[in-house]
Amino acid sequence: MLLRQIQYFVSVVECGSFTQAAEQCYISQSAISQQIQALEREIGAILIHRENRRFTLTAAGEYFYRRGRALLLDAQTLCRETRLLAGGEAVRLQIGSLPNYSGRELRQAIAEFASRYPDVPIGILNGTHEELYDLLRAGDVDIILSDQRRAFSDQFVNVSLRACACCAELSVHSGLSGGEYVRLEDLRKSLPCILISSKEQQSEEQAYYENTLGFSGSFLFARTLEEGRLMVAGNRGFLPLESIGAPPPDDGFIRRLPIFREDRPLMRNLCAFWLKKRTNSRIEAFADLLCALFNQP
């Protein structure tokens, strides 16, 4: 069995036509039909029911298509990574994440990946939503963990990890910290919103929180999560974070409360993104780990 025969079969299925598949593969229609017949003889199973100019897949054909397509992608990855090694480039996994994400899922996924693939170096970069996308498009990171701020693009693989509640970290000295939740309307009137951002991305971050989430009012900026929490402890403002992140230190200075907008929890969608054209087995393995961890109860 040749990979080329599998490619012919996958092309026929995805084109829905022997003629179009033959054109795509630059061979004649009779040749592609003969190759698939030879494939069926070698496997010992009928993959396609032919009916005049139409065809349907058998149950064996459906299975062979799914597994064959995955095998072709693995073969492409193998060739690409071999070329990288031959050219002196290291096979690596570069991960991007938001600077205000403090959940254990990312750390655990990195630890499990490192255990399974000890020969693959892992790099980590932090950035705002827009900075992460710029890094992804430039090839400086392979996969990012970020929030969803726009409709999914066909250029990327878009994996929804979890819809989670948006929370506010508040100083215990704030008059808003005593309830079970805090209303966005009250936050806007009482406290500045503290955003974690580089200087270059401050206006972009502020525009998103103002125009999409409704965090109008005044804004302050911190460079790191720790700096933002120090500002909260000093009662300078509130820090918006996702509910799944690690809570603030249990030192009695900061409280984390869900944010409600119009009497409903304010929700955000955390996702993993990577470029379709750069898909490889390392990225998919890491994404699978993230999905499993984010879907734990």
Secondary structure, DSSP 4 states (H G I P E B T S, - for coil): --HHHHHHHHHHHHHT-HHHHHHHHTS-HHHHHHHHHHHHHHHTS--EEEETTEEEE-HHHHHHHHHHHHHHHHHHHHHHHHHHHHTTPPP-EEEEE-TT---HHHHHHHHHHHHH-TTS-EEEEE--HHHHHHHHHHTS-SEEEEE--SPPPTTEEEEEEEEEEEEEEEETTSTTTTSSSEEHHHHHHH-PEEEE--GGGHHHHHHHHHHTS---S-EEEESSHHHHHHHHHTTS-BEEEETTSPPPPSSSSEEEEEEEETTEE-EEEEEEEEEGGG--HHHHHHHHHHHHHHT--
